[in-house]
Amino acid sequence: MLEQLSIRIRQCHELAAEASGKAQETVDPTLKAHFLEMERRWLVLARSYMFTESLGDFAAANAERRRHFDEVYRNRAEPHRARRDELRWLGSIVESNDDAIISKDLHGVILSWNRGAEQVFGYAAEEVIGKPGTILIPSELHDEEPRILERIKAGEKVHHYETVRRHKDSSLIEISLCVSPVRDDLGTIIGASGIARDITQRKQTERQAAIIAREAEHRTRNILATVSATVELSQSDTPDGLKAAIRGRIQALANAHALFVESRWAGAELNQLAARELSPYQTDRRRALIEGPPIILNPTVAQTLAVMLHELATNAAKYGALSAPDGRIQMTWSQSSHDILTIRWTERGGPVVRRPTRQGFGSRVMDTLIQQLGGTVVFDWRNDGLCCEITVPKPQG
């Protein structure tokens, strides 16, 4: 467009010059006046085109200046826009985080409070913003706040500090706290930003694991002590006999522990314990009769009774009622109002029984183990079969 205007201006100047030349050549006053008027008009038209061209030049220059301004503005605004976008992202992350993210001034007054803080501590933002952070701290821990703020003022960070805070409902929450200084554009510390993570469940799990570990250690010691006593008290005339005796007694402990696993170490039910020990001799239901009320034995008592029942059953199989085809065993129990468990083992139909002239190894094992529980064991060597009565104080956990 500007190029076309320039061509037309040039043409107007050429026509004006031509009219001026003709006006000088002619002597006719009328024609001279006519050519001069034509010159004037061509010059006016040229000036009008020149004005339009000037306007075009101004518009083009202004557009160029505008493009330059936009580019400068864009270059200057881009960092601010990026900063705004960054802050928008950070704000979204803070607001959607499940951890409590809180900012305070250097006096400990709460300035910001995200949704995670609402979930952890129970307060809405409008309930706490502008209030001192000590509303979350139990009275006995109020000295923590000034100590933390002093570290923040010194430019230090507080990393993974485990402490206790109070929920809106007055319950206590165990938290892991991280606090960092907040600085302005000049690097001056103006406040603190804290992230609090609720670790109450984790700490409870750790405490439960510690209790379980201590209990496992205690039970392991008991097991090893029982095994050790069993081995020490076991004797035989031959190595194979000694191995068999130890193997049987350890198997009795294993049977008890299988019941512990089923009950998650709550103990073992006496009926199940007796049934497992006598199961090898249950060729028919009349062979061994087991009767008594449901009683859950604590692990220590269950281990001891498992070994004692094993000794009674083994003795019966070798020398007593279970060594004869028609022999029978009856095992009954009852518990008194004073928590005394009484177990009666009665054999019938076996060989004639004679009182031994010396204490056998099986009875020695039983005496030693029952004494550790504060109980008693009494043997009655009747002609028609052995009767044994075992008492145990407070057998339940």
HUSUL-V19183 format. One record per residue. PHI is phi as a letter, one per 30 degrees, with the letter a starting at -180 (999 if undefined). Layout:
BEGIN
phi = (PHI,PHI)
END
This chain:
BEGIN
phi = (999,d,d,d,d,d,d,d,d,d,d,d,d,d,d,d,d,d,d,d,d,d,d,d,d,d,c,d,e,d,d,e,d,d,d,d,d,d,e,d,d,d,d,d,d,d,d,d,d,d,d,d,d,d,d,d,d,d,d,d,d,d,d,d,d,d,d,d,d,d,d,d,d,d,d,d,d,e,d,d,d,d,d,d,d,d,d,d,d,d,d,d,d,d,d,c,d,d,d,d,c,b,c,b,d,d,c,i,d,d,c,b,a,d,d,e,d,d,d,d,c,i,c,d,e,d,d,b,d,j,c,d,d,d,d,c,c,e,e,d,c,d,d,d,d,d,d,d,d,d,d,d,d,d,i,d,c,c,c,h,d,c,a,b,b,c,d,e,d,i,d,c,b,d,b,c,c,b,b,b,d,c,c,d,d,c,i,d,d,c,l,b,c,b,b,c,c,d,c,e,d,d,d,d,d,d,d,d,d,d,d,d,d,d,d,d,d,d,d,d,d,d,d,d,d,d,d,d,d,d,d,d,d,d,b,a,d,b,e,d,d,d,d,d,d,d,d,d,d,d,d,d,d,d,d,d,d,d,d,d,d,d,c,h,i,d,k,b,d,e,d,d,d,d,d,d,d,c,e,d,c,d,d,a,d,d,d,b,c,b,b,l,d,d,b,c,d,d,e,d,d,d,d,d,d,d,d,d,d,d,d,d,d,d,d,d,d,d,b,c,d,d,d,c,e,c,d,b,b,b,b,b,a,a,b,d,d,c,i,c,d,c,c,c,c,b,c,b,i,c,d,d,c,b,d,d,d,b,d,d,d,d,d,d,e,d,e,d,d,d,d,d,c,i,c,b,b,b,c,b,d,d,d,d,k,d,b,b,b,c,b,b,d,h,d,c,d)
END
